């Protein structure tokens, strides 16, 4: 027999969802499109385009410099996404996704430059670390969203590129390949 109320009852879940919807009213870009697949498509589609554009730019500026500065460049668009509404929000999310995702393939190339004799290992480590860190990050952000609300988790997500930028500042220059 289902309990009509209580901490784990269906009515409690509905009230919690209504409260979460009300919490989103301060974030205009999410208020009407919380379950809209276009939100995800905007970020991932633009991210794929950003990856294609990133290669020549990283070749011109250097993979290490590109990786550092692209992380800093992404942050304002994540925050602008949270402060805008409608089509402009999708544009900001697309730019955020394009800029942020563009560093992924460049970071793999940078990892291969750090381990030139073991490029497969370097690629596996970079991809594995990215997926593992993403899984841990999503878990932590889910806990934050449950405890403090979705807006708090989204603002943290928008600010995370700053943390990555600071970490990337400590990347050493790759050593030249030594021949034996």
N, CA, C and O of each residue as an XYZ file, in Angstrom:
720
protein
N       0.838     -1.168      0.000
C       0.000      0.000      0.000
C       0.894      1.246      0.000
O       1.784      1.384      0.840
N       0.648      2.136     -0.940
C       1.458      3.353     -1.073
C       1.049      4.381     -0.034
O      -0.138      4.614      0.196
N       2.024      4.978      0.575
C       1.747      6.036      1.546
C       1.505      7.328      0.784
O       2.273      7.659     -0.120
N       0.453      8.068      1.129
C       0.153      9.302      0.399
C       1.128     10.422      0.715
O       1.329     11.308     -0.116
N       1.731     10.409      1.878
C       2.664     11.471      2.241
C       3.855     10.863      2.946
O       3.903      9.655      3.180
N       4.787     11.680      3.272
C       5.951     11.212      3.991
C       7.218     11.493      3.213
O       7.207     11.994      2.089
N       8.280     11.152      3.852
C       9.576     11.471      3.255
C       9.797     10.765      1.924
O      10.400     11.342      1.019
N       9.331      9.550      1.787
C       9.580      8.793      0.571
C       8.314      8.539     -0.238
O       8.342      7.755     -1.187
N       7.228      9.171      0.108
C       5.970      8.946     -0.590
C       5.892      9.694     -1.911
O       6.686     10.599     -2.168
N       4.929      9.311     -2.752
C       4.791      9.930     -4.070
C       4.417     11.394     -3.970
O       4.866     12.189     -4.796
N       3.607     11.784     -2.986
C       3.232     13.185     -2.837
C       4.445     14.033     -2.461
O       4.592     15.172     -2.902
N       5.298     13.450     -1.641
C       6.523     14.157     -1.264
C       7.400     14.394     -2.490
O       7.987     15.466     -2.632
N       7.495     13.395     -3.383
C       8.291     13.552     -4.608
C       7.714     14.632     -5.498
O       8.457     15.436     -6.061
N       6.388     14.660     -5.633
C       5.752     15.681     -6.468
C       6.007     17.069     -5.892
O       6.332     17.999     -6.631
N       5.865     17.208     -4.604
C       6.129     18.515     -3.976
C       7.585     18.922     -4.155
O       7.879     20.093     -4.401
N       8.494     17.966     -4.034
C       9.911     18.265     -4.217
C      10.179     18.713     -5.653
O      10.944     19.652     -5.872
N       9.558     18.054     -6.634
C       9.718     18.463     -8.034
C       9.152     19.849     -8.267
O       9.753     20.656     -8.977
N       7.996     20.135     -7.673
C       7.426     21.475     -7.817
C       8.339     22.525     -7.199
O       8.496     23.618     -7.744
N       8.933     22.195     -6.071
C       9.857     23.125     -5.422
C      11.101     23.335     -6.297
O      11.595     24.456     -6.415
N      11.602     22.260     -6.907
C      12.755     22.387     -7.798
C      12.417     23.240     -9.011
O      13.245     24.038     -9.451
N      11.216     23.085     -9.558
C      10.796     23.915    -10.687
C      10.753     25.379    -10.266
O      11.162     26.258    -11.025
N      10.255     25.644     -9.052
C      10.203     27.023     -8.562
C      11.606     27.569     -8.367
O      11.852     28.746     -8.629
N      12.545     26.718     -7.902
C      13.926     27.152     -7.719
C      14.557     27.561     -9.035
O      15.435     28.424     -9.064
N      14.118     26.947    -10.127
C      14.691     27.247    -11.435
C      14.191     28.556    -12.008
O      14.732     29.037    -13.004
N      13.173     29.144    -11.404
C      12.630     30.373    -11.970
C      13.659     31.501    -11.970
O      13.545     32.428    -12.772
N      14.658     31.447    -11.093
C      15.708     32.452    -11.080
C      16.699     32.271    -12.205
O      17.457     33.188    -12.521
N      16.705     31.105    -12.812
C      17.591     30.837    -13.933
C      16.714     30.744    -15.160
O      16.157     29.690    -15.466
N      16.597     31.853    -15.854
C      15.658     31.948    -16.967
C      15.907     30.939    -18.060
O      14.961     30.447    -18.675
N      17.169     30.618    -18.316
C      17.468     29.717    -19.408
C      16.984     28.304    -19.143
O      16.797     27.537    -20.088
N      16.778     27.942    -17.904
C      16.353     26.589    -17.592
C      14.891     26.478    -17.215
O      14.350     25.373    -17.172
N      14.245     27.584    -16.942
C      12.877     27.520    -16.442
C      11.941     26.821    -17.416
O      11.110     26.019    -16.988
N      12.046     27.096    -18.694
C      11.126     26.504    -19.647
C      11.683     25.314    -20.390
O      10.942     24.648    -21.113
N      12.972     25.019    -20.239
C      13.560     23.974    -21.075
C      14.284     22.918    -20.260
O      15.274     22.351    -20.722
N      13.806     22.649    -19.063
C      14.485     21.714    -18.179
C      14.587     20.324    -18.788
O      15.618     19.663    -18.665
N      13.552     19.890    -19.425
C      13.559     18.547    -20.015
C      13.650     18.593    -21.538
O      13.276     17.629    -22.205
N      14.130     19.673    -22.084
C      14.203     19.855    -23.518
C      15.498     19.252    -24.049
O      16.584     19.663    -23.640
N      15.395     18.279    -24.959
C      16.625     17.676    -25.488
C      17.460     18.649    -26.315
O      18.636     18.383    -26.562
N      16.892     19.750    -26.742
C      17.650     20.737    -27.507
C      18.756     21.364    -26.674
O      19.758     21.829    -27.217
N      18.580     21.381    -25.364
C      19.608     21.938    -24.484
C      20.881     21.109    -24.607
O      21.967     21.660    -24.785
N      20.753     19.802    -24.514
C      21.908     18.921    -24.616
C      22.463     18.948    -26.037
O      23.679     18.979    -26.229
N      21.588     18.936    -27.023
C      22.034     18.953    -28.419
C      22.794     20.228    -28.749
O      23.746     20.199    -29.529
N      22.384     21.342    -28.164
C      23.075     22.611    -28.404
C      24.515     22.534    -27.916
O      25.431     22.969    -28.614
N      24.717     21.995    -26.747
C      26.053     21.906    -26.174
C      26.912     20.874    -26.896
O      28.060     21.157    -27.237
N      26.368     19.679    -27.132
C      27.178     18.634    -27.743
C      27.439     18.881    -29.214
O      28.538     18.612    -29.701
N      26.457     19.383    -29.924
C      26.670     19.684    -31.343
C      27.718     20.762    -31.534
O      28.598     20.643    -32.387
N      27.620     21.799    -30.749
C      28.623     22.863    -30.829
C      29.972     22.366    -30.345
O      31.007     22.812    -30.839
N      29.977     21.448    -29.387
C      31.228     20.871    -28.913
C      31.946     20.099    -30.005
O      33.171     20.159    -30.110
N      31.185     19.370    -30.824
C      31.799     18.652    -31.946
C      32.419     19.632    -32.940
O      33.518     19.401    -33.446
N      31.714     20.720    -33.213
C      32.260     21.738    -34.113
C      33.503     22.396    -33.500
O      34.471     22.680    -34.204
N      33.469     22.633    -32.202
C      34.614     23.225    -31.522
C      35.842     22.344    -31.586
O      36.962     22.846    -31.676
N      35.648     21.038    -31.542
C      36.769     20.115    -31.634
C      37.442     20.202    -32.995
O      38.666     20.121    -33.093
N      36.643     20.367    -34.048
C      37.198     20.473    -35.397
C      38.002     21.764    -35.550
O      39.060     21.767    -36.179
N      37.506     22.846    -34.981
C      38.176     24.145    -35.076
C      39.424     24.189    -34.192
O      40.366     24.924    -34.490
N      39.439     23.412    -33.117
C      40.517     23.483    -32.132
C      41.865     23.041    -32.674
O      42.892     23.609    -32.303
N      41.883     22.049    -33.534
C      43.152     21.507    -34.031
C      44.057     22.559    -34.657
O      45.195     22.728    -34.220
N      43.574     23.270    -35.673
C      44.444     24.295    -36.280
C      44.840     25.410    -35.308
O      45.954     25.928    -35.378
N      43.937     25.774    -34.409
C      44.283     26.815    -33.432
C      45.359     26.324    -32.473
O      46.284     27.068    -32.147
N      45.250     25.087    -32.021
C      46.265     24.528    -31.125
C      47.596     24.366    -31.849
O      48.654     24.531    -31.243
N      47.551     24.044    -33.143
C      48.794     23.958    -33.910
C      49.467     25.321    -34.007
O      50.694     25.417    -33.976
N      48.681     26.350    -34.122
C      49.225     27.700    -34.246
C      49.769     28.216    -32.913
O      50.860     28.786    -32.870
N      49.023     28.023    -31.832
C      49.388     28.603    -30.539
C      50.152     27.652    -29.636
O      50.781     28.087    -28.672
N      50.106     26.368    -29.932
C      50.715     25.362    -29.065
C      49.649     24.703    -28.201
O      48.744     25.364    -27.691
N      49.773     23.401    -28.048
C      48.735     22.641    -27.326
C      48.634     23.063    -25.864
O      47.534     23.164    -25.320
N      49.774     23.308    -25.228
C      49.741     23.679    -23.812
C      49.085     25.028    -23.601
O      48.240     25.175    -22.717
N      49.458     26.011    -24.395
C      48.863     27.347    -24.269
C      47.378     27.301    -24.615
O      46.562     27.923    -23.936
N      47.031     26.571    -25.664
C      45.628     26.472    -26.063
C      44.793     25.862    -24.940
O      43.721     26.368    -24.607
N      45.295     24.771    -24.359
C      44.559     24.089    -23.291
C      44.324     25.017    -22.103
O      43.234     25.040    -21.532
N      45.346     25.779    -21.737
C      45.191     26.688    -20.600
C      44.147     27.759    -20.870
O      43.211     27.936    -20.091
N      44.309     28.461    -21.959
C      43.507     29.658    -22.178
C      42.093     29.354    -22.646
O      41.191     30.164    -22.430
N      41.878     28.213    -23.278
C      40.518     27.882    -23.714
C      39.629     27.605    -22.496
O      38.429     27.877    -22.527
N      40.212     27.072    -21.439
C      39.433     26.824    -20.218
C      38.955     28.131    -19.596
O      37.819     28.230    -19.132
N      39.817     29.115    -19.590
C      39.425     30.417    -19.055
C      38.395     31.097    -19.960
O      37.481     31.765    -19.477
N      38.550     30.924    -21.265
C      37.628     31.550    -22.218
C      36.221     30.953    -22.139
O      35.251     31.631    -22.476
N      36.096     29.713    -21.706
C      34.785     29.055    -21.647
C      33.920     29.557    -20.500
O      32.696     29.603    -20.619
N      34.541     29.928    -19.405
C      33.794     30.245    -18.189
C      32.719     31.320    -18.351
O      31.607     31.116    -17.864
N      32.983     32.441    -18.998
C      31.923     33.458    -19.103
C      30.676     32.963    -19.838
O      29.561     33.376    -19.520
N      30.867     32.078    -20.821
C      29.702     31.598    -21.570
C      28.839     30.665    -20.729
O      27.618     30.647    -20.885
N      29.453     29.894    -19.844
C      28.675     29.070    -18.919
C      27.852     29.918    -17.977
O      26.698     29.604    -17.687
N      28.447     30.988    -17.504
C      27.716     31.876    -16.598
C      26.647     32.681    -17.340
O      25.557     32.904    -16.813
N      26.959     33.113    -18.553
C      25.960     33.839    -19.340
C      24.776     32.949    -19.694
O      23.644     33.425    -19.780
N      25.032     31.654    -19.899
C      23.932     30.727    -20.141
C      22.944     30.745    -18.981
O      21.731     30.708    -19.191
N      23.461     30.801    -17.767
C      22.601     30.777    -16.591
C      21.869     32.100    -16.372
O      20.873     32.140    -15.650
N      22.347     33.170    -16.980
C      21.742     34.489    -16.772
C      20.867     34.948    -17.926
O      20.242     36.005    -17.834
N      20.804     34.182    -19.011
C      20.013     34.599    -20.171
C      18.817     33.680    -20.353
O      18.675     32.668    -19.667
N      17.955     34.059    -21.303
C      16.749     33.285    -21.568
C      16.586     33.082    -23.060
O      17.180     33.790    -23.873
N      15.767     32.098    -23.402
C      15.360     31.884    -24.781
C      16.506     31.484    -25.696
O      17.395     30.724    -25.313
N      16.464     32.014    -26.915
C      17.439     31.660    -27.939
C      18.849     32.056    -27.515
O      19.805     31.333    -27.792
N      18.984     33.185    -26.854
C      20.298     33.631    -26.406
C      20.922     32.621    -25.433
O      22.138     32.428    -25.431
N      20.094     31.985    -24.616
C      20.600     30.964    -23.696
C      21.177     29.788    -24.478
O      22.232     29.265    -24.119
N      20.492     29.366    -25.549
C      21.002     28.274    -26.375
C      22.313     28.666    -27.053
O      23.220     27.843    -27.173
N      22.414     29.907    -27.494
C      23.648     30.379    -28.115
C      24.786     30.351    -27.095
O      25.887     29.895    -27.405
N      24.528     30.832    -25.893
C      25.560     30.836    -24.849
C      25.975     29.410    -24.488
O      27.160     29.133    -24.307
N      25.000     28.510    -24.385
C      25.321     27.117    -24.077
C      26.120     26.488    -25.213
O      27.054     25.724    -24.973
N      25.752     26.808    -26.442
C      26.505     26.296    -27.581
C      27.940     26.782    -27.579
O      28.859     26.004    -27.836
N      28.142     28.052    -27.293
C      29.506     28.591    -27.228
C      30.281     27.967    -26.064
O      31.465     27.656    -26.194
N      29.609     27.789    -24.936
C      30.234     27.149    -23.782
C      30.673     25.729    -24.144
O      31.801     25.327    -23.858
N      29.777     24.983    -24.771
C      30.101     23.614    -25.165
C      31.199     23.553    -26.205
O      32.086     22.703    -26.130
N      31.145     24.459    -27.185
C      32.153     24.464    -28.243
C      33.531     24.771    -27.680
O      34.504     24.091    -28.004
N      33.614     25.780    -26.850
C      34.914     26.183    -26.319
C      35.445     25.143    -25.336
O      36.620     24.778    -25.389
N      34.594     24.672    -24.452
C      35.040     23.731    -23.426
C      35.422     22.381    -24.031
O      36.449     21.808    -23.666
N      34.617     21.878    -24.938
C      34.880     20.569    -25.530
C      36.058     20.610    -26.493
O      36.689     19.584    -26.742
N      36.358     21.781    -27.035
C      37.465     21.875    -27.986
C      38.799     21.498    -27.363
O      39.723     21.115    -28.080
N      38.918     21.597    -26.070
C      40.186     21.275    -25.415
C      40.400     19.772    -25.249
O      41.507     19.348    -24.917
N      39.382     18.967    -25.469
C      39.511     17.538    -25.184
C      40.511     16.856    -26.120
O      41.425     16.177    -25.653
N      40.350     17.024    -27.418
C      41.276     16.368    -28.345
C      42.679     16.948    -28.223
O      43.669     16.236    -28.391
N      42.761     18.232    -27.931
C      44.074     18.864    -27.753
C      44.758     18.312    -26.504
O      45.979     18.155    -26.496
N      44.005     18.019    -25.461
C      44.609     17.453    -24.251
C      45.134     16.040    -24.512
O      46.114     15.623    -23.894
N      44.503     15.311    -25.405
C      45.014     13.987    -25.768
C      46.347     14.128    -26.496
O      47.291     13.388    -26.216
N      46.426     15.076    -27.431
C      47.681     15.327    -28.141
C      48.764     15.778    -27.161
O      49.919     15.369    -27.281
N      48.401     16.606    -26.207
C      49.358     17.070    -25.201
C      49.841     15.897    -24.345
O      51.026     15.807    -24.025
N      48.932     15.011    -23.982
C      49.327     13.815    -23.235
C      50.283     12.947    -24.032
O      51.217     12.376    -23.467
N      50.065     12.840    -25.333
C      50.976     12.079    -26.185
C      52.340     12.758    -26.280
O      53.360     12.083    -26.418
N      52.364     14.085    -26.208
C      53.649     14.794    -26.215
C      54.410     14.545    -24.911
O      55.641     14.520    -24.911
N      53.697     14.364    -23.810
C      54.354     14.057    -22.541
C      54.922     12.636    -22.529
O      55.946     12.388    -21.892
N      54.280     11.718    -23.211
C      54.735     10.323    -23.279
C      54.901      9.919    -24.748
O      54.127      9.104    -25.249
N      55.890     10.473    -25.441
C      55.983     10.260    -26.888
C      56.227      8.802    -27.287
O      55.829      8.390    -28.377
N      56.855      8.039    -26.447
C      57.123      6.637    -26.794
C      55.943      5.723    -26.445
O      55.916      4.557    -26.837
N      54.992      6.251    -25.724
C      53.821      5.470    -25.302
C      52.556      6.260    -25.583
O      51.782      6.548    -24.670
N      52.346      6.606    -26.828
C      51.205      7.468    -27.155
C      49.867      6.791    -26.873
O      48.902      7.458    -26.500
N      49.803      5.469    -27.049
C      48.561      4.756    -26.735
C      48.243      4.804    -25.252
O      47.092      4.998    -24.860
N      49.262      4.628    -24.435
C      49.087      4.721    -22.987
C      48.650      6.118    -22.588
O      47.756      6.292    -21.760
N      49.296      7.117    -23.194
C      48.942      8.511    -22.887
C      47.486      8.792    -23.245
O      46.760      9.414    -22.469
N      47.063      8.333    -24.420
C      45.671      8.553    -24.836
C      44.709      7.873    -23.876
O      43.706      8.457    -23.467
N      45.027      6.628    -23.519
C      44.166      5.903    -22.585
C      44.086      6.569    -21.227
O      43.015      6.634    -20.623
N      45.218      7.064    -20.744
C      45.215      7.739    -19.447
C      44.388      9.020    -19.481
O      43.623      9.295    -18.556
N      44.543      9.803    -20.548
C      43.804     11.070    -20.646
C      42.302     10.797    -20.740
O      41.511     11.406    -20.020
N      41.917      9.890    -21.621
C      40.487      9.592    -21.786
C      39.929      8.956    -20.511
O      38.839      9.313    -20.063
N      40.675      8.017    -19.927
C      40.212      7.373    -18.697
C      40.079      8.353    -17.546
O      39.113      8.303    -16.785
N      41.055      9.247    -17.420
C      40.972     10.237    -16.352
C      39.789     11.172    -16.578
O      39.079     11.514    -15.632
N      39.571     11.586    -17.821
C      38.451     12.489    -18.118
C      37.112     11.832    -17.777
O      36.243     12.457    -17.169
N      36.958     10.585    -18.168
C      35.693      9.889    -17.886
C      35.536      9.640    -16.396
O      34.448      9.823    -15.850
N      36.601      9.228    -15.733
C      36.540      8.985    -14.286
C      36.271     10.255    -13.496
O      35.444     10.263    -12.584
N      36.973     11.332    -13.850
C      36.749     12.609    -13.160
C      35.339     13.120    -13.430
O      34.701     13.689    -12.545
N      34.850     12.913    -14.666
C      33.481     13.317    -14.983
C      32.466     12.555    -14.156
O      31.489     13.135    -13.681
N      32.687     11.258    -13.978
C      31.781     10.464    -13.149
C      31.773     10.915    -11.702
O      30.715     11.007    -11.080
N      32.950     11.196    -11.165
C      33.023     11.702     -9.789
C      32.394     13.088     -9.679
O      31.707     13.395     -8.705
N      32.640     13.926    -10.697
C      32.078     15.279    -10.686
C      30.561     15.276    -10.752
O      29.901     16.044    -10.053
N      30.011     14.415    -11.591
C      28.553     14.334    -11.701
C      27.953     13.849    -10.386
O      26.905     14.333     -9.961
N      28.612     12.904     -9.752
C      28.123     12.408     -8.464
C      28.123     13.527     -7.424
O      27.146     13.708     -6.697
N      29.221     14.271     -7.358
C      29.303     15.375     -6.396
C      28.290     16.470     -6.713
O      27.649     17.005     -5.808
N      28.143     16.806     -7.999
C      27.174     17.845     -8.367
C      25.744     17.391     -8.116
O      24.889     18.206     -7.770
N      25.472     16.092     -8.285
C      24.145     15.574     -7.962
C      23.834     15.719     -6.484
O      22.722     16.084     -6.104
N      24.831     15.428     -5.651
C      24.650     15.601     -4.214
C      24.411     17.071     -3.877
O      23.539     17.391     -3.069
N      25.184     17.964     -4.494
C      25.002     19.398     -4.257
C      23.614     19.844     -4.723
O      22.950     20.622     -4.037
N      23.174     19.354     -5.884
C      21.847     19.720     -6.383
C      20.750     19.223     -5.445
O      19.777     19.935     -5.197
N      20.902     18.011     -4.925
C      19.907     17.498     -3.980
C      19.906     18.281     -2.678
O      18.849     18.534     -2.100
N      21.067     18.655     -2.227
C      21.181     19.324     -0.924
C      20.906     20.823     -0.988
O      20.225     21.366     -0.118
N      21.435     21.498     -2.022
C      21.356     22.960     -2.083
C      20.537     23.482     -3.253
O      20.291     24.685     -3.343
N      20.113     22.605     -4.147
C      19.301     23.012     -5.281
C      20.086     22.990     -6.585
O      21.310     23.118     -6.599
N      19.358     22.825     -7.666
C      19.957     22.747     -8.988
C      20.717     24.016     -9.374
O      21.783     23.912     -9.979
N      20.213     25.206     -9.049
C      20.987     26.405     -9.410
C      22.395     26.412     -8.828
O      23.334     26.837     -9.502
N      22.559     25.956     -7.605
C      23.897     25.919     -6.999
C      24.819     24.996     -7.787
O      25.972     25.339     -8.046
N      24.313     23.830     -8.167
C      25.123     22.880     -8.931
C      25.484     23.445    -10.308
O      26.599     23.247    -10.791
N      24.551     24.141    -10.931
C      24.830     24.708    -12.249
C      25.851     25.839    -12.181
O      26.698     25.959    -13.067
N      25.782     26.660    -11.154
C      26.766     27.734    -11.004
C      28.155     27.157    -10.738
O      29.153     27.680    -11.235
N      28.219     26.095     -9.966
C      29.509     25.433     -9.740
C      30.036     24.868    -11.053
O      31.224     24.990    -11.352
N      29.161     24.256    -11.833
C      29.563     23.721    -13.138
C      30.094     24.817    -14.052
O      31.075     24.614    -14.768
N      29.449     25.970    -14.028
C      29.886     27.078    -14.880
C      31.231     27.636    -14.429
O      31.978     28.177    -15.245
N      31.549     27.513    -13.140
C      32.809     28.045    -12.611
C      33.952     27.030    -12.658
O      35.107     27.416    -12.475
N      33.674     25.770    -12.894
C      34.715     24.740    -12.882
C      35.837     24.971    -13.892
O      36.976     24.608    -13.598
N      35.582     25.551    -15.060
C      36.717     25.811    -15.953
C      37.797     26.690    -15.324
O      38.963     26.602    -15.710
N      37.429     27.530    -14.369
C      38.437     28.343    -13.684
C      39.384     27.455    -12.874
O      40.592     27.688    -12.855
N      38.842     26.453    -12.215
C      39.663     25.509    -11.460
C      40.594     24.754    -12.410
O      41.771     24.558    -12.110
N      40.055     24.330    -13.561
C      40.872     23.624    -14.550
C      41.955     24.539    -15.121
O      43.071     24.088    -15.382
N      41.640     25.809    -15.315
C      42.636     26.770    -15.801
C      43.790     26.891    -14.812
O      44.954     26.877    -15.211
N      43.473     27.008    -13.536
C      44.522     27.127    -12.519
C      45.386     25.866    -12.519
O      46.611     25.958    -12.433
N      44.764     24.697    -12.613
C      45.533     23.445    -12.654
C      46.393     23.379    -13.914
O      47.536     22.925    -13.851
N      45.868     23.820    -15.049
C      46.611     23.770    -16.313
C      47.805     24.711    -16.317
O      48.746     24.509    -17.084
N      47.783     25.729    -15.477
C      48.921     26.656    -15.400
C      50.175     25.943    -14.895
O      51.287     26.416    -15.127
N      50.008     24.818    -14.213
C      51.148     24.082    -13.670
C      51.649     22.982    -14.602
O      52.558     22.236    -14.240
N      51.068     22.873    -15.795
C      51.537     21.863    -16.744
C      52.945     22.219    -17.223
O      53.180     23.344    -17.664
N      53.863     21.293    -17.141
C      55.206     21.581    -17.657
C      55.218     21.486    -19.180
O      54.323     20.897    -19.786
N      56.230     22.064    -19.774
C      56.389     21.939    -21.226
C      56.830     20.504    -21.525
O      57.684     19.962    -20.824
N      56.257     19.888    -22.557
C      56.688     18.529    -22.901
C      58.152     18.518    -23.334
O      58.618     19.448    -23.992
N      58.872     17.464    -22.961
C      60.270     17.337    -23.379
C      60.340     16.856    -24.807
O      59.455     16.148    -25.287
N      61.386     17.242    -25.468
C      61.590     16.792    -26.845
C      61.844     15.283    -26.832
O      62.388     14.741    -25.871
N      61.449     14.632    -27.895
C      61.630     13.180    -28.018
C      63.134     12.863    -28.103
O      63.848     13.369    -28.969
N      63.577     12.027    -27.193
C      64.986     11.620    -27.193
C      65.137     10.375    -28.035
O      64.328      9.453    -27.940
N      66.153     10.342    -28.848
C      66.403      9.165    -29.664
C      67.524      8.353    -29.026
O      68.496      8.922    -28.530
N      67.397      7.031    -29.035
C      68.416      6.164    -28.429
C      69.223      5.501    -29.493
O      70.133      4.731    -29.187
